[in-house]
Amino acid sequence: MFGLLLIGVAVAVVIGSAIYRGTIDGPFGAPFNTPQAGFESDVTLVCPPSNTLPLPPDQVGVRVLNGTAKQGLASGTLEDLDGRGFVPLGATNWSRSYAGTARIMFGESGVLEAYTVANQFEGAELVLDTRKNATIDVVLGETFSELRPILAAELDPDVPLSANAPCLPASLVQAEPAPRVVPDDPIQRIAVTESASPSPSPSQ
């Protein structure tokens, strides 16, 4: 009896060793996988927070840049956005040309602002950069003609923001370098000023 037990143990050791070396398959249908040390993806679109509505326009600061040779395109579009309630942060030329419709550039703290502005444009491209505030840059391209109509379904303030494409959290997207000069955030500055103001003293 003792001899049979030793033989059984020896057989188990031989089989276990073969499985470990990969010479034979083990009893499990799926292999053991080690997670990758780093995350890699071709997705560059940042997801908006789930079930989040667009921000009121007066809480979004926007600068418009002209990526075309069309004169007055940036200033005219900024005027239109101002008329819709957005906070204008200036209009200027971009340092290079842009072949698309509208390139929305924003930092990690401006995801809601970016999607709120992007709704105003047909076919906008959203690009995460390294700016630290919530200001938005809009680069107008060759295929841009005008903002979406005010009554467009995409501008319904009661419809949650949506990427409508594969996306990732901002922490998993590689940010592009921000422009050398980023606008100050007047909305943030106002909020800080108000919070820093001393409370009125009670009446004597």
Rosetta blueprint (number, residue, H / E / L):
1 M L
2 F H
3 G H
4 L H
5 L H
6 L H
7 I H
8 G H
9 V H
10 A H
11 V H
12 A H
13 V H
14 V H
15 I H
16 G H
17 S H
18 A H
19 I H
20 Y H
21 R H
22 G L
23 T L
24 I L
25 D L
26 G L
27 P L
28 F L
29 G L
30 A L
31 P L
32 F L
33 N L
34 T L
35 P L
36 Q L
37 A L
38 G L
39 F L
40 E L
41 S L
42 D L
43 V L
44 T L
45 L L
46 V E
47 C L
48 P L
49 P L
50 S L
51 N L
52 T L
53 L L
54 P L
55 L L
56 P L
57 P H
58 D H
59 Q H
60 V L
61 G E
62 V E
63 R E
64 V E
65 L E
66 N E
67 G L
68 T L
69 A L
70 K L
71 Q L
72 G L
73 L H
74 A H
75 S H
76 G H
77 T H
78 L H
79 E H
80 D H
81 L H
82 D H
83 G H
84 R L
85 G L
86 F L
87 V E
88 P E
89 L E
90 G E
91 A E
92 T E
93 N E
94 W L
95 S L
96 R L
97 S L
98 Y L
99 A L
100 G L
101 T L
102 A E
103 R E
104 I E
105 M E
106 F E
107 G L
108 E H
109 S H
110 G H
111 V H
112 L H
113 E H
114 A H
115 Y H
116 T H
117 V H
118 A H
119 N L
120 Q L
121 F L
122 E L
123 G L
124 A E
125 E E
126 L E
127 V E
128 L E
129 D E
130 T L
131 R L
132 K L
133 N L
134 A L
135 T L
136 I E
137 D E
138 V E
139 V E
140 L E
141 G L
142 E L
143 T L
144 F L
145 S L
146 E L
147 L L
148 R L
149 P L
150 I L
151 L L
152 A L
153 A H
154 E H
155 L H
156 D L
157 P L
158 D L
159 V L
160 P L
161 L L
162 S L
163 A L
164 N L
165 A L
166 P L
167 C L
168 L E
169 P L
170 A H
171 S H
172 L H
173 V L
174 Q L
175 A L
176 E E
177 P L
178 A L
179 P L
180 R L
181 V L
182 V L
183 P L
184 D L
185 D L
186 P H
187 I H
188 Q H
189 R H
190 I H
191 A H
192 V H
193 T H
194 E H
195 S H
196 A H
197 S L
198 P L
199 S L
200 P L
201 S L
202 P L
203 S L
204 Q L
